[in-house]
Amino acid sequence: MKNYSIWSLFRNAFSGHCNWPQALPDVAPQDQYDAVIVGGGGHGLAAAYYLAKNHGVTNIAVLEKSWLGGGNVARNTTIVRSNYFHEARGRLTEQALKLWENLSRELNFNVMFSPRGIINLAHSTAQLDDYARLGNAMTVRGVNAELLTVGQIKQLVPCLDTRPEARFPITGGLMQRRAGTARHDAVAWGYGRAAALRGVDIVQNCEVTGIVRQGGKVIGIDTTRGRIRTPKVGICVAGASSRVSEMAEIRLPLENHLLQACVTEPVKPILNTIVTHGLFNFYISQTDKGELVMGGDIDGYNRYSTFGELPPLEAAIRACLSLFPSFSRLRLMRTWGGVVDMSMDGSPILSKTSLDGFYINAGWCYGGFKATPAVGQVLAQMMATDETPELAAPFVLDRFHSGHIIAEEGKGPKPWLYH
Ligand SMILES: Cc1cc2nc3c(=O)[nH]c(=O)nc-3n(C[C@H](O)[C@H](O)[C@H](O)COP(=O)(O)OP(=O)(O)OC[C@H]3O[C@@H](n4cnc5c(N)ncnc54)[C@H](O)[C@@H]3O)c2cc1C
């Protein structure tokens, strides 16, 4: 595998771009590794990359049961932001945002990070006060936030219905300008390729079926392609977190729900920022191809299937049309879903466990894509040193026993509401 450069682009142009080498080698698993990461989504591949790059641990493998980018990393709506009230989440996502800003260069792969800003709309003065508090909390941490008037919002998003007689009148909003979007599947390919270049084995079509333990320690894993000896296993399996942890006899406080999204037909540029509804869980942005991509709330029943129900999509579209009545003339082209791992306080679990050598990264609910680079760094550090990095300390699994839960002041995802 070679680095991409202007010269390689130039050279390959002469052969009609038919001779590019394979971007990622097809590797068979070895019998033994110093560490194994289960799950070839964004989080797992980023962790492998930083293990190799920051800690020099290269005798490692990422095991993916299907293909790279087949999970939520390529099913999400690509929003990247760090506008959290809670300090722990704010710090982790801000660390990620700083990494996003230079990620294409770092990976030598265009992840198409587009810092187009996010506006959270407010629909009452009380809500605007709340956003002012959120903006202050961000500013105190050194993260830029701007409270916008209705006039300023109208300038930024002319197609938004800002009339006082609108269905949900807008009273203002909070903007994080550095927030944006990134090309989700390119993130998996970029991290995968960069990790493979550093010697990491990326093994596709290899499902982990068991965790082998001895005296309170991990000593290996069973897979559909045989047993692998390893003293360290990190799991980054999103919607399969409970199932894989159960193989290590660890129960997680998670529920699985389907989260759906949809896109319209492509149109000319009309929406330059990401917009979220203040009253419903609804968000929308425009892709580089011109489609309007939007999503809403999780489906009502716990499930592992990606076959979704209509009501959550209908609710998202109703919320969309209440803000952008003119979008009613667009055709909806595609819908899809991904199984998300909803934790009981709405915050992730990034933690060592009672089983030596078994590390968990799970519970990212609707929002793990934005954290991908930071999760990779933090999990890599945890696995390399067997210590809990400062950024991960609030997210330990034990918080559910000790009661130190991280609720985003009533704003986090609440899976229990949907029982
Ligand atoms: C519709 C939707 C919209 C979203 N929008 C956003 C957003 O705008 N912003 C945001 O920040 N987040 C968003 N998210 C959440 C985000 O996508 C996830 O939190 C994040 O992608 C999870 O991390 P991951 O990329 O590693 O997961 P995945 O890509 O799901 O990776 C996990 C991998 O583990 C593999 N696996 C599972 N079990 C095994 C096993 N036994 N053995 C081997 N491999 C296994 C799976 O095949 C999968 O490839 C959204 C999610 C969905 C579904």
The ligand as a Tripos MOL2 file, in Angstrom:
@<TRIPOS>MOLECULE
LIG
   53    58     1     0     0
SMALL
NO_CHARGES

@<TRIPOS>ATOM
      1 C1        -29.3810    6.4560   11.8590 C.3       1 LIG1
      2 C2        -28.2370    6.8390   12.7540 C.ar      1 LIG1
      3 C3        -27.8270    8.1690   12.8170 C.ar      1 LIG1
      4 C4        -26.7530    8.5290   13.6330 C.ar      1 LIG1
      5 N1        -26.3250    9.8300   13.5770 N.ar      1 LIG1
      6 C5        -25.2300   10.1920   14.2920 C.ar      1 LIG1
      7 C6        -24.7130   11.5090   14.1440 C.ar      1 LIG1
      8 O1        -25.2040   12.3220   13.3510 O.2       1 LIG1
      9 N2        -23.6350   11.8560   14.9040 N.ar      1 LIG1
     10 C7        -23.0620   10.9780   15.7750 C.ar      1 LIG1
     11 O2        -22.1190   11.3620   16.4700 O.2       1 LIG1
     12 N3        -23.5030    9.6930   15.8890 N.ar      1 LIG1
     13 C8        -24.5720    9.2750   15.1710 C.ar      1 LIG1
     14 N4        -25.0340    7.9860   15.2580 N.ar      1 LIG1
     15 C9        -24.3800    7.0350   16.1860 C.3       1 LIG1
     16 C10       -23.0750    6.4710   15.6200 C.3       1 LIG1
     17 O3        -23.2670    6.0090   14.3140 O.3       1 LIG1
     18 C11       -22.5570    5.3360   16.5080 C.3       1 LIG1
     19 O4        -22.5730    5.7180   17.8680 O.3       1 LIG1
     20 C12       -21.1260    4.9560   16.1620 C.3       1 LIG1
     21 O5        -20.9890    4.8030   14.7670 O.3       1 LIG1
     22 C13       -20.7690    3.6390   16.8730 C.3       1 LIG1
     23 O6        -19.4090    3.2870   16.7680 O.3       1 LIG1
     24 P1        -18.7940    2.4020   15.5790 P.3       1 LIG1
     25 O7        -18.6360    3.3110   14.4210 O.co2     1 LIG1
     26 O8        -17.5780    1.7470   16.0140 O.co2     1 LIG1
     27 O9        -19.9490    1.3240   15.3480 O.3       1 LIG1
     28 P2        -20.1850    0.3200   14.1270 P.3       1 LIG1
     29 O10       -19.8360    0.9390   12.8280 O.co2     1 LIG1
     30 O11       -21.5840   -0.2030   14.2920 O.co2     1 LIG1
     31 O12       -19.1190   -0.8040   14.4090 O.3       1 LIG1
     32 C14       -19.3480   -1.9640   15.1830 C.3       1 LIG1
     33 C15       -18.9130   -3.1420   14.3680 C.3       1 LIG1
     34 O13       -18.8570   -4.2980   15.1870 O.3       1 LIG1
     35 C16       -19.1520   -5.4070   14.3660 C.3       1 LIG1
     36 N5        -19.4770   -6.5460   15.2240 N.ar      1 LIG1
     37 C17       -20.5840   -6.7200   15.9990 C.ar      1 LIG1
     38 N6        -20.5270   -7.8960   16.6510 N.ar      1 LIG1
     39 C18       -19.3510   -8.4840   16.2950 C.ar      1 LIG1
     40 C19       -18.7230   -9.7050   16.6400 C.ar      1 LIG1
     41 N7        -19.3010  -10.5930   17.4740 N.pl3     1 LIG1
     42 N8        -17.5210  -10.0010   16.0750 N.ar      1 LIG1
     43 C20       -16.9150   -9.1280   15.2090 C.ar      1 LIG1
     44 N9        -17.4830   -7.9430   14.8530 N.ar      1 LIG1
     45 C21       -18.6810   -7.6290   15.3950 C.ar      1 LIG1
     46 C22       -20.3000   -4.9200   13.4960 C.3       1 LIG1
     47 O14       -20.4440   -5.6940   12.3210 O.3       1 LIG1
     48 C23       -19.8800   -3.4700   13.2330 C.3       1 LIG1
     49 O15       -19.2260   -3.3220   11.9790 O.3       1 LIG1
     50 C24       -26.1040    7.5630   14.4500 C.ar      1 LIG1
     51 C25       -26.5120    6.2310   14.4010 C.ar      1 LIG1
     52 C26       -27.5590    5.8600   13.5450 C.ar      1 LIG1
     53 C27       -27.9800    4.4240   13.5020 C.3       1 LIG1
@<TRIPOS>BOND
     1     1     2 1
     2     2     3 ar
     3     2    52 ar
     4     3     4 ar
     5     4     5 ar
     6     4    50 ar
     7     5     6 ar
     8     6     7 ar
     9     6    13 1
    10     7     8 2
    11     7     9 ar
    12     9    10 ar
    13    10    11 2
    14    10    12 ar
    15    12    13 ar
    16    13    14 ar
    17    14    15 1
    18    14    50 ar
    19    15    16 1
    20    16    17 1
    21    16    18 1
    22    18    19 1
    23    18    20 1
    24    20    21 1
    25    20    22 1
    26    22    23 1
    27    23    24 1
    28    24    25 2
    29    24    26 1
    30    24    27 1
    31    27    28 1
    32    28    29 2
    33    28    30 1
    34    28    31 1
    35    31    32 1
    36    32    33 1
    37    33    34 1
    38    33    48 1
    39    34    35 1
    40    35    36 1
    41    35    46 1
    42    36    37 ar
    43    36    45 ar
    44    37    38 ar
    45    38    39 ar
    46    39    40 ar
    47    39    45 ar
    48    40    41 1
    49    40    42 ar
    50    42    43 ar
    51    43    44 ar
    52    44    45 ar
    53    46    47 1
    54    46    48 1
    55    48    49 1
    56    50    51 ar
    57    51    52 ar
    58    52    53 1
@<TRIPOS>SUBSTRUCTURE
     1 LIG1         1 GROUP 0 **** ****
